[in-house]
Amino acid sequence: AYRPIALVLRQVATVPLVQPIRKVSDALLQAMASSCDAVAALEVLQEMRGHSVPWMRPTIQTYNWAIRAAARMRLTEAFPGLLRQMREDNLVPVSNCFNAMMHGYLKVGDHAGVLRTYDEMKKRNMSPTGYTFNLLSRSFAS
């Protein structure tokens, strides 16, 4: 359902001075995450990464939506690659990114993944949120 929109985004990205396109791309990723279309969301993210135009490059919010989409579809194997790509794009993940990953690990019953992600947050001196502790307690309870 999103493929025609992605095609339009590709065309608009070639037009000079169409900077709001990143917001449209982020909205598209958000819709894909909400509808559990992780494969399409990851494709859009990769297209954005391939752009040389600075305002077409992904942001932390873009990555956060891609992580959420992968988590909803239980594609936890995508998480390490997404973190690596964020580093390559000189972006620093925020707690929401890690919370989304923890949620994904929880959905597949990977309690070690939840704890690894929490440990990674601590290594990066990130402050856990109330939702982080909620996810940890749910992991221990199951």
N, CA and C atoms as an extended XYZ file, in Angstrom:
426
Properties=species:S:1:pos:R:3:atomname:S:1:resname:S:1:resid:I:1 pbc="F F F"
N         0.816       -1.197        0.000 N   ALA     1
C         0.000        0.000        0.000 CA  ALA     1
C         0.860        1.261        0.000 C   ALA     1
N         2.072        1.159        0.542 N   TYR     2
C         2.929        2.346        0.660 CA  TYR     2
C         3.888        2.489       -0.524 C   TYR     2
N         3.995        1.490       -1.349 N   ARG     3
C         4.947        1.531       -2.452 CA  ARG     3
C         4.718        2.738       -3.374 C   ARG     3
N         3.460        3.059       -3.762 N   PRO     4
C         3.271        4.250       -4.619 CA  PRO     4
C         3.741        5.532       -3.939 C   PRO     4
N         3.537        5.644       -2.629 N   ILE     5
C         3.993        6.836       -1.908 CA  ILE     5
C         5.508        6.902       -1.927 C   ILE     5
N         6.154        5.759       -1.740 N   ALA     6
C         7.616        5.720       -1.757 CA  ALA     6
C         8.137        6.141       -3.137 C   ALA     6
N         7.452        5.747       -4.191 N   LEU     7
C         7.863        6.162       -5.537 CA  LEU     7
C         7.764        7.679       -5.703 C   LEU     7
N         6.694        8.256       -5.194 N   VAL     8
C         6.539        9.716       -5.257 CA  VAL     8
C         7.650       10.393       -4.471 C   VAL     8
N         7.970        9.860       -3.291 N   LEU     9
C         9.043       10.443       -2.479 CA  LEU     9
C        10.365       10.440       -3.238 C   LEU     9
N        10.645        9.357       -3.956 N   ARG    10
C        11.886        9.291       -4.737 CA  ARG    10
C        11.934       10.397       -5.780 C   ARG    10
N        10.803       10.646       -6.433 N   GLN    11
C        10.761       11.674       -7.463 CA  GLN    11
C        10.883       13.073       -6.860 C   GLN    11
N        10.168       13.310       -5.775 N   VAL    12
C        10.195       14.632       -5.142 CA  VAL    12
C        11.586       14.941       -4.600 C   VAL    12
N        12.290       13.909       -4.145 N   ALA    13
C        13.628       14.118       -3.577 CA  ALA    13
C        14.607       14.663       -4.598 C   ALA    13
N        14.310       14.487       -5.877 N   THR    14
C        15.218       14.981       -6.912 CA  THR    14
C        14.968       16.452       -7.244 C   THR    14
N        13.865       17.015       -6.750 N   VAL    15
C        13.521       18.405       -7.035 CA  VAL    15
C        14.209       19.314       -6.023 C   VAL    15
N        14.976       20.315       -6.469 N   PRO    16
C        15.634       21.218       -5.528 CA  PRO    16
C        14.616       21.971       -4.662 C   PRO    16
N        15.032       22.263       -3.463 N   LEU    17
C        14.279       23.086       -2.521 CA  LEU    17
C        12.977       22.442       -2.027 C   LEU    17
N        12.901       21.133       -2.018 N   VAL    18
C        11.725       20.455       -1.472 CA  VAL    18
C        12.140       19.815       -0.145 C   VAL    18
N        12.550       20.664        0.797 N   GLN    19
C        13.091       20.168        2.052 CA  GLN    19
C        12.081       19.499        2.973 C   GLN    19
N        10.806       19.817        2.936 N   PRO    20
C         9.879       19.145        3.847 CA  PRO    20
C         9.735       17.650        3.583 C   PRO    20
N        10.424       17.126        2.568 N   ILE    21
C        10.263       15.719        2.219 CA  ILE    21
C        10.672       14.795        3.365 C   ILE    21
N        11.633       15.195        4.212 N   ARG    22
C        12.028       14.335        5.324 CA  ARG    22
C        10.857       14.137        6.270 C   ARG    22
N        10.095       15.196        6.512 N   LYS    23
C         8.921       15.055        7.374 CA  LYS    23
C         7.919       14.082        6.761 C   LYS    23
N         7.776       14.130        5.457 N   VAL    24
C         6.880       13.189        4.778 CA  VAL    24
C         7.437       11.776        4.907 C   VAL    24
N         8.746       11.618        4.733 N   SER    25
C         9.367       10.298        4.875 CA  SER    25
C         9.197        9.773        6.287 C   SER    25
N         9.390       10.637        7.289 N   ASP    26
C         9.194       10.218        8.679 CA  ASP    26
C         7.738        9.825        8.924 C   ASP    26
N         6.803       10.586        8.348 N   ALA    27
C         5.381       10.253        8.501 CA  ALA    27
C         5.071        8.913        7.839 C   ALA    27
N         5.698        8.670        6.696 N   LEU    28
C         5.515        7.392        6.014 CA  LEU    28
C         6.050        6.252        6.874 C   LEU    28
N         7.230        6.430        7.450 N   LEU    29
C         7.790        5.404        8.334 CA  LEU    29
C         6.900        5.182        9.553 C   LEU    29
N         6.362        6.255       10.093 N   GLN    30
C         5.465        6.134       11.244 CA  GLN    30
C         4.232        5.311       10.867 C   GLN    30
N         3.660        5.585        9.702 N   ALA    31
C         2.490        4.828        9.252 CA  ALA    31
C         2.841        3.360        9.035 C   ALA    31
N         4.023        3.114        8.482 N   MET    32
C         4.455        1.733        8.272 CA  MET    32
C         4.645        1.009        9.602 C   MET    32
N         5.218        1.715       10.568 N   ALA    33
C         5.414        1.107       11.892 CA  ALA    33
C         4.078        0.800       12.534 C   ALA    33
N         3.133        1.716       12.398 N   SER    34
C         1.809        1.515       12.989 CA  SER    34
C         1.062        0.363       12.334 C   SER    34
N         1.296        0.143       11.052 N   SER    35
C         0.603       -0.932       10.349 CA  SER    35
C         1.437       -2.208       10.290 C   SER    35
N         2.555       -2.215       10.998 N   CYS    36
C         3.420       -3.404       11.079 CA  CYS    36
C         4.035       -3.786        9.736 C   CYS    36
N         4.348       -2.818        8.897 N   ASP    37
C         5.002       -3.090        7.619 CA  ASP    37
C         6.491       -2.785        7.768 C   ASP    37
N         7.175       -3.633        8.537 N   ALA    38
C         8.583       -3.390        8.860 CA  ALA    38
C         9.480       -3.479        7.638 C   ALA    38
N         9.202       -4.401        6.764 N   VAL    39
C        10.054       -4.566        5.578 CA  VAL    39
C        10.054       -3.287        4.746 C   VAL    39
N         8.876       -2.727        4.511 N   ALA    40
C         8.789       -1.480        3.740 CA  ALA    40
C         9.454       -0.330        4.497 C   ALA    40
N         9.276       -0.280        5.817 N   ALA    41
C         9.894        0.782        6.615 CA  ALA    41
C        11.415        0.719        6.512 C   ALA    41
N        11.969       -0.486        6.578 N   LEU    42
C        13.419       -0.629        6.471 CA  LEU    42
C        13.907       -0.282        5.071 C   LEU    42
N        13.090       -0.554        4.053 N   GLU    43
C        13.448       -0.165        2.679 CA  GLU    43
C        13.502        1.355        2.534 C   GLU    43
N        12.504        2.043        3.082 N   VAL    44
C        12.486        3.508        3.012 CA  VAL    44
C        13.697        4.076        3.754 C   VAL    44
N        14.012        3.515        4.912 N   LEU    45
C        15.178        3.972        5.674 CA  LEU    45
C        16.446        3.822        4.835 C   LEU    45
N        16.607        2.687        4.173 N   GLN    46
C        17.805        2.472        3.359 CA  GLN    46
C        17.868        3.458        2.195 C   GLN    46
N        16.725        3.760        1.606 N   GLU    47
C        16.705        4.760        0.535 CA  GLU    47
C        17.137        6.118        1.065 C   GLU    47
N        16.642        6.474        2.244 N   MET    48
C        17.012        7.762        2.836 CA  MET    48
C        18.507        7.803        3.123 C   MET    48
N        19.069        6.694        3.586 N   ARG    49
C        20.503        6.649        3.879 CA  ARG    49
C        21.329        6.828        2.614 C   ARG    49
N        20.788        6.419        1.485 N   GLY    50
C        21.536        6.504        0.238 CA  GLY    50
C        21.562        7.885       -0.393 C   GLY    50
N        20.775        8.809        0.136 N   HIS    51
C        20.719       10.153       -0.446 CA  HIS    51
C        21.936       10.979       -0.062 C   HIS    51
N        22.430       11.731       -1.034 N   SER    52
C        23.541       12.641       -0.752 CA  SER    52
C        23.032       13.999       -0.286 C   SER    52
N        21.744       14.252       -0.503 N   VAL    53
C        21.148       15.523       -0.088 CA  VAL    53
C        20.966       15.489        1.435 C   VAL    53
N        21.576       16.423        2.175 N   PRO    54
C        21.547       16.359        3.641 CA  PRO    54
C        20.152       16.287        4.256 C   PRO    54
N        19.198       17.043        3.707 N   TRP    55
C        17.876       17.045        4.329 CA  TRP    55
C        17.062       15.802        4.019 C   TRP    55
N        17.597       14.900        3.180 N   MET    56
C        16.932       13.611        2.925 CA  MET    56
C        17.496       12.501        3.810 C   MET    56
N        18.558       12.793        4.520 N   ARG    57
C        19.190       11.774        5.364 CA  ARG    57
C        18.313       11.479        6.576 C   ARG    57
N        18.370       10.256        7.097 N   PRO    58
C        17.549        9.911        8.264 CA  PRO    58
C        17.989       10.649        9.526 C   PRO    58
N        17.047       10.811       10.419 N   THR    59
C        17.296       11.418       11.728 CA  THR    59
C        17.081       10.342       12.793 C   THR    59
N        17.268       10.723       14.051 N   ILE    60
C        16.984        9.794       15.147 CA  ILE    60
C        15.520        9.375       15.100 C   ILE    60
N        14.625       10.308       14.818 N   GLN    61
C        13.202        9.973       14.747 CA  GLN    61
C        12.942        8.948       13.644 C   GLN    61
N        13.623        9.112       12.506 N   THR    62
C        13.474        8.161       11.414 CA  THR    62
C        13.862        6.762       11.874 C   THR    62
N        15.028        6.677       12.521 N   TYR    63
C        15.486        5.377       13.031 CA  TYR    63
C        14.540        4.831       14.091 C   TYR    63
N        14.024        5.704       14.934 N   ASN    64
C        13.115        5.251       15.982 CA  ASN    64
C        11.880        4.583       15.371 C   ASN    64
N        11.331        5.181       14.302 N   TRP    65
C        10.167        4.564       13.658 CA  TRP    65
C        10.534        3.241       13.014 C   TRP    65
N        11.709        3.152       12.420 N   ALA    66
C        12.147        1.887       11.812 CA  ALA    66
C        12.305        0.805       12.880 C   ALA    66
N        12.876        1.175       14.028 N   ILE    67
C        13.034        0.214       15.126 CA  ILE    67
C        11.668       -0.232       15.636 C   ILE    67
N        10.747        0.716       15.775 N   ARG    68
C         9.393        0.361       16.228 CA  ARG    68
C         8.719       -0.596       15.252 C   ARG    68
N         8.886       -0.335       13.967 N   ALA    69
C         8.290       -1.223       12.968 CA  ALA    69
C         8.878       -2.627       13.092 C   ALA    69
N        10.200       -2.713       13.215 N   ALA    70
C        10.847       -4.025       13.364 CA  ALA    70
C        10.386       -4.715       14.648 C   ALA    70
N        10.243       -3.947       15.725 N   ALA    71
C         9.805       -4.530       17.002 CA  ALA    71
C         8.391       -5.092       16.880 C   ALA    71
N         7.516       -4.345       16.240 N   ARG    72
C         6.127       -4.818       16.102 CA  ARG    72
C         6.030       -6.087       15.269 C   ARG    72
N         6.952       -6.242       14.331 N   MET    73
C         6.944       -7.441       13.487 CA  MET    73
C         7.881       -8.525       14.022 C   MET    73
N         8.425       -8.292       15.220 N   ARG    74
C         9.305       -9.269       15.881 CA  ARG    74
C        10.575       -9.543       15.078 C   ARG    74
N        11.067       -8.534       14.383 N   LEU    75
C        12.296       -8.648       13.596 CA  LEU    75
C        13.484       -8.139       14.415 C   LEU    75
N        13.692       -8.753       15.570 N   THR    76
C        14.735       -8.283       16.484 CA  THR    76
C        16.135       -8.427       15.902 C   THR    76
N        16.289       -9.297       14.913 N   GLU    77
C        17.607       -9.456       14.291 CA  GLU    77
C        18.038       -8.193       13.560 C   GLU    77
N        17.108       -7.275       13.302 N   ALA    78
C        17.431       -6.020       12.613 CA  ALA    78
C        18.049       -4.989       13.567 C   ALA    78
N        17.864       -5.152       14.877 N   PHE    79
C        18.294       -4.122       15.830 CA  PHE    79
C        19.792       -3.824       15.797 C   PHE    79
N        20.684       -4.839       15.857 N   PRO    80
C        22.120       -4.508       15.836 CA  PRO    80
C        22.533       -3.731       14.586 C   PRO    80
N        21.966       -4.105       13.440 N   GLY    81
C        22.288       -3.394       12.200 CA  GLY    81
C        21.806       -1.959       12.218 C   GLY    81
N        20.619       -1.730       12.796 N   LEU    82
C        20.106       -0.364       12.883 CA  LEU    82
C        20.976        0.494       13.805 C   LEU    82
N        21.440       -0.072       14.915 N   LEU    83
C        22.350        0.679       15.796 CA  LEU    83
C        23.660        1.002       15.082 C   LEU    83
N        24.181        0.035       14.325 N   ARG    84
C        25.418        0.260       13.569 CA  ARG    84
C        25.209        1.363       12.540 C   ARG    84
N        24.072        1.325       11.845 N   GLN    85
C        23.794        2.346       10.836 CA  GLN    85
C        23.660        3.731       11.463 C   GLN    85
N        23.081        3.799       12.661 N   MET    86
C        22.992        5.096       13.348 CA  MET    86
C        24.387        5.646       13.602 C   MET    86
N        25.283        4.784       14.079 N   ARG    87
C        26.672        5.226       14.315 CA  ARG    87
C        27.300        5.708       13.015 C   ARG    87
N        27.101        4.942       11.929 N   GLU    88
C        27.651        5.332       10.627 CA  GLU    88
C        27.103        6.681       10.163 C   GLU    88
N        25.863        6.975       10.533 N   ASP    89
C        25.235        8.245       10.152 CA  ASP    89
C        25.492        9.348       11.180 C   ASP    89
N        26.395        9.083       12.128 N   ASN    90
C        26.768       10.045       13.177 CA  ASN    90
C        25.572       10.482       14.018 C   ASN    90
N        24.693        9.525       14.322 N   LEU    91
C        23.533        9.785       15.164 CA  LEU    91
C        23.673        8.999       16.460 C   LEU    91
N        23.234        9.606       17.543 N   VAL    92
C        23.303        8.961       18.856 CA  VAL    92
C        21.895        8.519       19.242 C   VAL    92
N        21.705        7.207       19.457 N   PRO    93
C        20.367        6.733       19.819 CA  PRO    93
C        19.898        7.342       21.132 C   PRO    93
N        18.602        7.541       21.243 N   VAL    94
C        17.993        8.063       22.465 CA  VAL    94
C        17.272        6.918       23.176 C   VAL    94
N        16.795        7.198       24.388 N   SER    95
C        16.163        6.138       25.183 CA  SER    95
C        14.973        5.511       24.465 C   SER    95
N        14.228        6.302       23.673 N   ASN    96
C        13.085        5.737       22.949 CA  ASN    96
C        13.511        4.623       21.998 C   ASN    96
N        14.668        4.774       21.381 N   CYS    97
C        15.174        3.729       20.481 CA  CYS    97
C        15.422        2.443       21.253 C   CYS    97
N        16.081        2.572       22.405 N   PHE    98
C        16.378        1.394       23.213 CA  PHE    98
C        15.103        0.787       23.798 C   PHE    98
N        14.163        1.624       24.194 N   ASN    99
C        12.890        1.110       24.712 CA  ASN    99
C        12.154        0.315       23.637 C   ASN    99
N        12.169        0.808       22.404 N   ALA   100
C        11.507        0.089       21.311 CA  ALA   100
C        12.176       -1.268       21.090 C   ALA   100
N        13.506       -1.300       21.187 N   MET   101
C        14.209       -2.578       21.040 CA  MET   101
C        13.853       -3.526       22.186 C   MET   101
N        13.829       -2.998       23.403 N   MET   102
C        13.469       -3.829       24.551 CA  MET   102
C        12.064       -4.393       24.375 C   MET   102
N        11.155       -3.569       23.869 N   HIS   103
C         9.780       -4.024       23.613 CA  HIS   103
C         9.776       -5.176       22.597 C   HIS   103
N        10.580       -5.039       21.554 N   GLY   104
C        10.672       -6.098       20.542 CA  GLY   104
C        11.212       -7.392       21.125 C   GLY   104
N        12.267       -7.286       21.924 N   TYR   105
C        12.824       -8.494       22.554 CA  TYR   105
C        11.806       -9.139       23.492 C   TYR   105
N        11.060       -8.311       24.196 N   LEU   106
C        10.036       -8.824       25.104 CA  LEU   106
C         8.956       -9.584       24.327 C   LEU   106
N         8.572       -9.057       23.161 N   LYS   107
C         7.535       -9.701       22.348 CA  LYS   107
C         7.939      -11.106       21.900 C   LYS   107
N         9.232      -11.312       21.647 N   VAL   108
C         9.678      -12.638       21.194 CA  VAL   108
C        10.152      -13.511       22.352 C   VAL   108
N        10.040      -12.989       23.569 N   GLY   109
C        10.446      -13.769       24.733 CA  GLY   109
C        11.945      -13.841       24.947 C   GLY   109
N        12.686      -12.904       24.369 N   ASP   110
C        14.142      -12.874       24.512 CA  ASP   110
C        14.505      -11.977       25.696 C   ASP   110
N        14.432      -12.557       26.894 N   HIS   111
C        14.685      -11.789       28.110 CA  HIS   111
C        16.150      -11.360       28.199 C   HIS   111
N        17.048      -12.177       27.674 N   ALA   112
C        18.462      -11.793       27.634 CA  ALA   112
C        18.648      -10.567       26.739 C   ALA   112
N        17.887      -10.486       25.643 N   GLY   113
C        17.955       -9.316       24.757 CA  GLY   113
C        17.489       -8.056       25.457 C   GLY   113
N        16.437       -8.189       26.286 N   VAL   114
C        15.954       -7.043       27.063 CA  VAL   114
C        17.070       -6.550       27.982 C   VAL   114
N        17.708       -7.473       28.680 N   LEU   115
C        18.776       -7.093       29.619 CA  LEU   115
C        20.002       -6.554       28.887 C   LEU   115
N        20.371       -7.150       27.753 N   ARG   116
C        21.503       -6.635       26.966 CA  ARG   116
C        21.249       -5.193       26.539 C   ARG   116
N        20.021       -4.923       26.115 N   THR   117
C        19.677       -3.574       25.665 CA  THR   117
C        19.728       -2.587       26.827 C   THR   117
N        19.226       -3.011       27.981 N   TYR   118
C        19.294       -2.155       29.173 CA  TYR   118
C        20.751       -1.897       29.558 C   TYR   118
N        21.578       -2.937       29.508 N   ASP   119
C        23.009       -2.768       29.813 CA  ASP   119
C        23.671       -1.795       28.832 C   ASP   119
N        23.268       -1.874       27.568 N   GLU   120
C        23.811       -0.954       26.562 CA  GLU   120
C        23.416        0.487       26.890 C   GLU   120
N        22.178        0.678       27.357 N   MET   121
C        21.744        2.014       27.775 CA  MET   121
C        22.630        2.532       28.907 C   MET   121
N        22.901        1.666       29.886 N   LYS   122
C        23.724        2.081       31.027 CA  LYS   122
C        25.150        2.402       30.585 C   LYS   122
N        25.693        1.601       29.659 N   LYS   123
C        27.049        1.861       29.156 CA  LYS   123
C        27.138        3.228       28.497 C   LYS   123
N        26.047        3.649       27.887 N   ARG   124
C        26.016        4.934       27.187 CA  ARG   124
C        25.578        6.079       28.110 C   ARG   124
N        25.486        5.783       29.411 N   ASN   125
C        25.079        6.778       30.415 CA  ASN   125
C        23.720        7.403       30.092 C   ASN   125
N        22.814        6.578       29.595 N   MET   126
C        21.471        7.063       29.286 CA  MET   126
C        20.582        6.856       30.495 C   MET   126
N        19.711        7.798       30.725 N   SER   127
C        18.772        7.683       31.834 CA  SER   127
C        17.580        6.839       31.403 C   SER   127
N        17.318        5.754       32.127 N   PRO   128
C        16.127        4.966       31.800 CA  PRO   128
C        14.865        5.755       32.136 C   PRO   128
N        13.820        5.469       31.400 N   THR   129
C        12.531        6.125       31.633 CA  THR   129
C        11.643        5.187       32.459 C   THR   129
N        10.499        5.675       32.836 N   GLY   130
C         9.539        4.810       33.524 CA  GLY   130
C         9.150        3.625       32.656 C   GLY   130
N         9.051        3.866       31.346 N   TYR   131
C         8.709        2.786       30.423 CA  TYR   131
C         9.819        1.734       30.377 C   TYR   131
N        11.080        2.184       30.488 N   THR   132
C        12.205        1.241       30.521 CA  THR   132
C        12.031        0.273       31.689 C   THR   132
N        11.717        0.821       32.869 N   PHE   133
C        11.550       -0.032       34.046 CA  PHE   133
C        10.313       -0.913       33.928 C   PHE   133
N         9.285       -0.404       33.277 N   ASN   134
C         8.093       -1.213       33.020 CA  ASN   134
C         8.466       -2.429       32.170 C   ASN   134
N         9.249       -2.208       31.113 N   LEU   135
C         9.666       -3.303       30.240 CA  LEU   135
C        10.537       -4.303       30.990 C   LEU   135
N        11.446       -3.801       31.831 N   LEU   136
C        12.298       -4.703       32.614 CA  LEU   136
C        11.468       -5.566       33.557 C   LEU   136
N        10.520       -4.928       34.246 N   SER   137
C         9.707       -5.696       35.201 CA  SER   137
C         8.829       -6.718       34.469 C   SER   137
N         8.321       -6.363       33.296 N   ARG   138
C         7.535       -7.324       32.513 CA  ARG   138
C         8.396       -8.478       32.044 C   ARG   138
N         9.650       -8.187       31.741 N   SER   139
C        10.569       -9.249       31.293 CA  SER   139
C        10.835      -10.230       32.432 C   SER   139
N        11.035       -9.703       33.640 N   PHE   140
C        11.297      -10.577       34.782 CA  PHE   140
C        10.054      -11.363       35.187 C   PHE   140
N         8.877      -10.780       34.933 N   ALA   141
C         7.623      -11.416       35.344 CA  ALA   141
C         7.232      -12.579       34.428 C   ALA   141
N         7.759      -12.589       33.197 N   SER   142
C         7.330      -13.651       32.281 CA  SER   142
C         8.273      -14.835       32.288 C   SER   142
